[in-house]
Amino acid sequence: MTDTAHRLDGRVALITGSGAGMGRAHAIMMAERGADIAVMDQSRDGAEETAKACRQHGRKALVFAHDIQDLDANTKMVADIDRQLGRIDILVNNAGIGGGRKKLEDIDEALYDTMFGIHLTGHFFLTKDVVPGMKERRTGSIINISSRWALTGADNSSHYIACKTALLGLTKAWAKEFAPWNIRVNAIAPGGVWTDMVLKSAGEAHIREEEKKVPLGRWAQPEEYAYAACFLASEESSFITGQTLSPNGGMSIVGI
Ligand SMILES: NC(=O)c1ccc[n+]([C@@H]2O[C@H](COP(=O)([O-])OP(=O)(O)OC[C@H]3O[C@@H](n4cnc5c(N)ncnc54)[C@H](O)[C@@H]3O)[C@@H](O)[C@H]2O)c1
């Protein structure tokens, strides 16, 4: 590996939900590797904190604070990024919520709509806004953040898994559709990451128990996913499209 491996010099990355967790880790590592960053999150404080960390690496960082379900705000954001940073080369469709472990009988229409609105509809139409610029420049990397559960299934989470599985379908569909413009589309399917999302929904004691089942004996830190995102964003993955990368400490080989 050379010292230019995974470098992202001169690129511009838009990362949704980058005010915390894995999105923040992607943003900071991409800035460290030379990219300017558009930080998007519904939490302004979280987004500002991420942007500050990106700027410490000498990169430009813009902040957009709105709900990914606000499609007009997304369209305006893409135009603002084009105006201020000149382009979007990397799009990470990351923003998400846990949705809680719920039996089918307990999932009402409001929760269903919120899950689909955030994970799917918001990112579907944001991608629609971003792709024309990528086509014009004949380059781009789109990374959809799915979940290990979309590969394995899990009980009491069908509203979440339906969205995350649809993102894998979009990954393959868009990979085929955009390949003629050299736009690559891949997915990351995380499983077992120490972030606020799981700490809030599962709690630390439960996570410590779950860690015992993992072949590598632990859950991941968000940065371990940022390595995967930087790889998929960089030229080192130039022949990879339509694929899903699932860093999961070996959970898939023992079927958990
Ligand atoms: N942590 C895990 O173990 C795990 C496992 C599988 C998949 N994922 C997925 O990874 C992605 C990142 O999760 P995380 O664990 O880093 O979570 P996190 O809660 O730490 O971070 C998610 C960020 O998204 C933002 N966000 C949530 N809803 C939003 C909305 N409507 N509009 C704009 N921003 C919004 C939040 O404010 C937060 O900053 C999510 O899509 C999640 O489903 C996480």
The ligand as a Gaussian input file, in Angstrom:
#p B3LYP/6-31G(d) Opt

LIG

0 1
 N      -25.022000       1.196000      15.089000
 C      -25.287000       0.031000      14.534000
 O      -24.998000      -1.046000      15.123000
 C      -25.920000      -0.044000      13.180000
 C      -26.153000      -1.299000      12.651000
 C      -26.706000      -1.397000      11.396000
 C      -26.995000      -0.251000      10.655000
 N      -26.778000       0.975000      11.195000
 C      -27.109000       2.140000      10.356000
 O      -26.012000       3.021000      10.291000
 C      -26.472000       4.372000      10.090000
 C      -25.821000       5.286000      11.124000
 O      -26.241000       4.857000      12.418000
 P      -25.439000       5.184000      13.756000
 O      -25.403000       3.908000      14.518000
 O      -24.189000       5.918000      13.442000
 O      -26.517000       6.120000      14.462000
 P      -26.381000       7.500000      15.296000
 O      -27.686000       7.648000      15.981000
 O      -25.151000       7.519000      16.114000
 O      -26.243000       8.591000      14.149000
 C      -27.279000       8.806000      13.242000
 C      -27.329000      10.281000      12.859000
 O      -28.401000      10.438000      11.913000
 C      -29.118000      11.601000      12.267000
 N      -30.502000      11.477000      11.803000
 C      -31.442000      10.611000      12.260000
 N      -32.614000      10.851000      11.640000
 C      -32.403000      11.897000      10.786000
 C      -33.223000      12.601000       9.901000
 N      -34.531000      12.322000       9.796000
 N      -32.691000      13.593000       9.157000
 C      -31.374000      13.920000       9.300000
 N      -30.552000      13.292000      10.160000
 C      -31.055000      12.298000      10.881000
 C      -29.046000      11.680000      13.782000
 O      -29.292000      12.998000      14.252000
 C      -27.636000      11.194000      14.045000
 O      -26.709000      12.256000      14.086000
 C      -27.996000       4.314000      10.206000
 O      -28.573000       4.310000       8.906000
 C      -28.253000       2.993000      10.900000
 O      -29.512000       2.449000      10.562000
 C      -26.247000       1.102000      12.449000

